[in-house]
């Protein structure tokens, strides 16, 4: 089993895995459109974390794939189902590794998507409004700005030369 990380799982894989690959999926875009009352905000004052949405643009959407050993699958699924409990569903998509024993040989993996019909979907807003919400939010997992900065930094290291316009525009709005 493989899991795809595109938010905090990019830098915080708090579960056992056997392999880690950098790569991409197609047909999605990363957006800070998911409210977080359990990690980067609190009830009544949610933070904003990323979800992915279908994209009309077939561009590559970069992240990290983690291979989970058979004996760890039940534990990891239970752990991630709890961690991603606020409005996320599991979907299976094709993953394209940037390099592996068989470069660019796609395979199926699971990713968690905060769908638009879930109660924590915060939706679109202009960059400045999202930035203001991020700056003023903190939750049990830390500040919302820490989440944004760690994600932006990790994506620059993992996929140099790839420009995630939404992510980097938010980062720039906070500085």
N, C-alpha and C positions, 0 to 999 in steps of 0.2 A: 504494500500500500504506500502511496505517495501523497503528501499534503503540500499545498502551495501557500506560501506566505507572501503577502503583499503590504502588510501594515506592520504591527509590532512583531509579528512572527519573523520578519526579515532580520531583526537584531535580537529577538528574545525567544528563542526556541527552548521553552522550559519543559521539554519532554525528551525521552530517548529517541535517537534516530541513528541509522547506520550510514547514510550518505546524504550529502547536501550538494545540490546543483543549482547554479545560477542559470536562469533562462527566462522564457516568456510564454505567455498565452496570447491568443489573438481575439479581437472582437470585444474587448473590454477596456474601460478606462477607470483609473483610480480617482476618487473624489472624497473630500472631507464632508460627506453628506449624511453620516450616521451619528446620532446622538449617543453619548456615553454617560450613563448615570452610575455605572458600576466600576469603572476604571479611571477615566480621566475627567470625571465630573461627579456630581451627586444629584440625588432626586431634587427636582425643582431648579437646578442649575447645572444642566448637562454640558459636558465638553463635546468636542467634535473629533471623531476618529474616521479612518477611511473605510469605505466600502468600494466595491467595484460595480459598475453598471455596464450594460451592453453599449457598445460604441458603434456608430455608423462608420467610423474610420477603422479600417482593418490593420492599423498599426500594431506593433508589438507592445505588450504590456509586461514589464519586467518585474521579477521577484525571485524567490528562492523556493526550490522544491526539496522536501525532506523525505527520505525513504524510511519507513517505519518497519521494523522487524515484525514478523508474524506474531511472535510471543508478546509484543508490546502493543499490538493494534487495539485491543479492547481498552487498555489503560489510556492510550493516547486519544482515542475517540471520546471516551468519557471525559477526560481532562479538557479537550478542546470544545466539546459540546457545552461544558460548563463555562469555560473562558469566553466563548463566543455566544453566550446565551441570549443576549439582548438584541434579538431580531435577525440573527444570522441563520441561513439555511446552507446545507451542503449541496454542491453541484459538482459534476464530473466534467472536466474539459481536457483538451489536448495541451500538453506541455512540450515546449521545444527547448531542449538544453542548449546553452551557448557552446558548451564543449562537454564531451563525455566519451566513453569508449566508442560510441557511435554518434558523432557530432550531428546535431540537428535532427536526430531520429526521434520523432514525437512519440509520446506515450500518455496514457490517461492518468490523471490525478484528481484529487478532491480539493476544492477550495470552498471557503465560507463566504457567502454573499449576503450582505444586508439589503434585502429586496425593498423596493419602493413601497410595498404594501405593509411593511412591518411598523409597529407602533413607535420604534425608535428612529425611523427614517426622518432626518431633519430636512433633507431636500436642498435644492440649489439656493445659493445666495451669492452676492458679490463677494469678491476676495476680502475687501475691508471688513465686512460684517462677520464673515467666518473668522478672520484674524482676531477681531475684538472678542468674539466668544472664546477662542482658543486662549488668548492672553489672560482672560479672567477666570479660567476654569482649572480646578484641581480636584482630584479624587483619590481613592485608596491606592491607585498605582502611581500617583505622582501628578506633576503638573501637565497640562495639556500642551504647553510649549515644549516640554521635554520630549513628548511623543513626536511632535512635528519635527523638531531638530534632529532627533535620533533617526527618524525615517529618512529625512533628506540626506543626512550624512551617510547613512548606510547605502542608499541608492547611488550616491556618487561613487562610493567605493566598489559596489558590486557591478554597476553598469556605467562605467565612465563613458562620457560622450553621449549618453542618452539623456535627453532633456524632458523631464516630466513637468510640463508647463504649469499645471494646477498646483502641484506640490511645491515647486520652487517659487512660484508667485506668492504663495502663502508664507513661505519662509522669508522672502524679501519684505513682505508687508509687516513682519514682526521685528525686523531689524531697523 
